Structure formats: structure tokens, C-alpha cells
Amino acid sequence: MQFHRIAKIPLHEYPSWGMLPSEGSLPAIEARRLVSILGGFTSRPDRCYLGIWEGFGVPELQAWRHRPRLFLPHRAYFLFPGPIDGVAALSFGTFQHPANLWWPQTRTWCVATDIDLYETYIAGSEACIQRVVEDSDLEAFRVKLEDRVDIDGDLINR
């Protein structure tokens, strides 16, 4: 579903009753909750890869332009090794932003928050995903790999 469609507001406009969800950024409280869950689904929570989108355009990130990057279609990410606890607290000088991509060295799960979406996606084992979906502090739903996330993928709220 698309937020602006279920909220019945035009695209890129604010609702009269409050703010839009955070686009492209997993809120810190949800990030910490996921960290507490996902840490139990890897034997090495101290060894993770944290990726942040290279396109934020802040000078503090440009200092890292020679760091290894992960190139995906239409996006590139600076990669940093670190503990899972660093996900919500990535900071580069005055620029602070949660990781857009993060996964443990064991590759038992992966978390992705695209800069153009309101949602965060998690891939993992059945037990891992079940634990996330059951958590009452998170609004989490199962999706299939073939489910569309683009604006035309909402077949209910046209």
C-alpha cells in the first residue's frame, strides 16, 4: 500500500493531522528494536556491515569517498564494518543517519531502508521474520519477494 493513498492526501503533501512517515530513514526507536531482535539471529552481532547511501551530499560523507562501496542498481552505499549496535547511531561529523543497509558477517539476515521509501525491508529465516512480525512494538508485515514496492504496486488503494 502507498501511504498517501491510504491517508487520502496528494503525493508529497502533508496531512492536516500531522507529519508524513519518515522517508528513507528507519526511525531510531524502531532501529533499536530491530537490533535487539536481530542480534539474536546471528552468532556475530559484533561483526556487521553498515551501509549508508553515498548520495546524501554532505561534506562529512565525501571524506569517505575512497572507502569500499556496494553498488546496486541506481544506488551506491559506503560500507563500514561495525557492531549491530552502531546501526541507529552512525554519525560523520555533524551528519547523523541510521544505516540504509545492514547485515551480519554471518549473512543470516539483511535490513534495507531505501532512501525513496517509507518502509524498511528485512530478509531472514522463517524464525527471524516470524519474531519481527510478532513484535508488538513494530508495525511489520510479511511480503513476498515478488511483491511490488513502487507507487503502482498498490492494487487496493488506487
Phi and psi in degrees as a GROMACS rama.xvg file:
@    title "Ramachandran Plot"
@    xaxis  label "Phi"
@    yaxis  label "Psi"
@TYPE xy
-109.222  130.745  GLN-2
-56.0585  -49.3024  PHE-3
-63.4307  -26.0029  HIS-4
-76.3971  -43.2415  ARG-5
-74.9854  -24.4918  ILE-6
-85.0647  -8.93973  ALA-7
56.6157  49.67  LYS-8
-127.836  151.831  ILE-9
-63.3214  151.899  PRO-10
-56.0597  134.108  LEU-11
69.5726  16.4181  HIS-12
-110.238  153.414  GLU-13
-87.3383  142.739  TYR-14
-71.5298  150.557  PRO-15
-68.1077  -19.7847  SER-16
-96.3765  5.84457  TRP-17
160.83  -153.125  GLY-18
-103.322  158.624  MET-19
-72.1541  156.299  LEU-20
-60.7797  162.184  PRO-21
-72.204  118.136  SER-22
-90.4183  128.22  GLU-23
77.3961  10.0556  GLY-24
-147.753  123.773  SER-25
-76.9699  118.461  LEU-26
-55.5527  143.9  PRO-27
-56.0432  -39.8045  ALA-28
-64.2592  -40.0047  ILE-29
-71.5607  -36.7466  GLU-30
-61.1655  -45.7298  ALA-31
-63.2562  -36.8769  ARG-32
-65.4185  -44.9874  ARG-33
-63.3605  -39.5273  LEU-34
-58.0084  -43.4075  VAL-35
-66.584  -31.4578  SER-36
-80.445  -52.2904  ILE-37
-69.5091  -26.1541  LEU-38
-57.5246  -29.3223  GLY-39
-78.3098  -6.73701  GLY-40
-109.603  23.0174  PHE-41
-146.656  146.852  THR-42
-81.983  -9.02948  SER-43
-131.214  65.5937  ARG-44
-65.6038  -13.8571  PRO-45
-82.5223  -8.87066  ASP-46
-126.32  92.085  ARG-47
-126.12  166.46  CYS-48
-111.917  129.268  TYR-49
-117.666  123.36  LEU-50
-114.874  137.343  GLY-51
-127.529  136.085  ILE-52
-57.8634  132.323  TRP-53
-73.62  -14.4372  GLU-54
-88.1061  10.2768  GLY-55
-65.5572  -21.1176  PHE-56
71.8357  21.2044  GLY-57
-95.9138  142.416  VAL-58
-56.8344  -33.6775  PRO-59
-61.3784  -34.2038  GLU-60
-77.222  -31.2639  LEU-61
-63.139  -22.9274  GLN-62
-64.1431  -17.5428  ALA-63
-101.132  11.1171  TRP-64
-60.9514  -16.0705  ARG-65
-95.499  1.24266  HIS-66
-73.133  158.993  ARG-67
-59.5744  145.212  PRO-68
-127.974  152.989  ARG-69
-103.161  121.492  LEU-70
-102.943  120.535  PHE-71
-120.322  165.605  LEU-72
-54.874  124.207  PRO-73
69.6807  5.70738  HIS-74
-149.452  148.644  ARG-75
-134.093  146.199  ALA-76
-129.972  135.905  TYR-77
-72.0838  138.058  PHE-78
-111.886  138.232  LEU-79
-134.282  134.269  PHE-80
-79.0764  147.993  PRO-81
177.037  174.535  GLY-82
-77.5232  158.216  PRO-83
-57.991  -30.4147  ILE-84
-64.119  -16.4433  ASP-85
-80.8413  -7.19712  GLY-86
-56.0639  -50.3684  VAL-87
-83.075  -10.1738  ALA-88
-119.451  25.2998  ALA-89
-62.8397  128.44  LEU-90
-143.598  145.884  SER-91
-133.972  95.095  PHE-92
64.0808  -122.78  GLY-93
-89.3115  -8.95025  THR-94
-85.1968  122.972  PHE-95
-128.035  130.483  GLN-96
-157.333  137.314  HIS-97
-66.3219  156.708  PRO-98
-59.4537  140.485  ALA-99
-83.0373  -33.0881  ASN-100
-131.064  139.087  LEU-101
-155.948  141.821  TRP-102
-158.018  154.615  TRP-103
-82.1459  159.577  PRO-104
-56.9083  -29.1226  GLN-105
-73.3161  -11.5067  THR-106
58.0552  34.5593  ARG-107
-84.8041  -13.2479  THR-108
-161.858  168.337  TRP-109
-150.003  140.663  CYS-110
-119.804  134.495  VAL-111
-136.119  127.721  ALA-112
-122.09  103.353  THR-113
-72.4708  144.444  ASP-114
-66.3726  -18.0142  ILE-115
-104.224  8.11024  ASP-116
-123  158.453  LEU-117
-85.4554  -21.3206  TYR-118
-93.8788  159.76  GLU-119
-118.647  137.133  THR-120
-113.157  142.727  TYR-121
-128.902  131.551  ILE-122
-112.109  138.954  ALA-123
-176.569  -174.509  GLY-124
-66.7276  164.289  SER-125
-55.6445  -45.1039  GLU-126
-64.1726  -40.3678  ALA-127
-62.8926  -50.5631  CYS-128
-64.9001  -39.2402  ILE-129
-59.9839  -42.0841  GLN-130
-63.817  -40.95  ARG-131
-64.8608  -47.6922  VAL-132
-63.2696  -35.66  VAL-133
-77.7403  -13.0921  GLU-134
-69.6963  121.161  ASP-135
-72.0704  -13.8384  SER-136
-88.9673  -2.6147  ASP-137
-121.114  145.906  LEU-138
-98.6523  94.573  GLU-139
-127.974  140.065  ALA-140
-134.712  148.418  PHE-141
-74.9652  141.122  ARG-142
-133.692  157.453  VAL-143
-94.5871  155.995  LYS-144
-55.934  -35.1274  LEU-145
-85.3627  -2.81803  GLU-146
-65.0789  135.34  ASP-147
-82.175  146.75  ARG-148
-116.856  -0.322817  VAL-149
-80.1389  172.365  ASP-150
-60.7097  -29.7661  ILE-151
-89.3431  3.0818  ASP-152
-80.7496  -12.6539  GLY-153
-81.9946  102.193  ASP-154
-89.2624  -9.68254  LEU-155
-94.9668  -43.4311  ILE-156
-104.592  61.8042  ASN-157
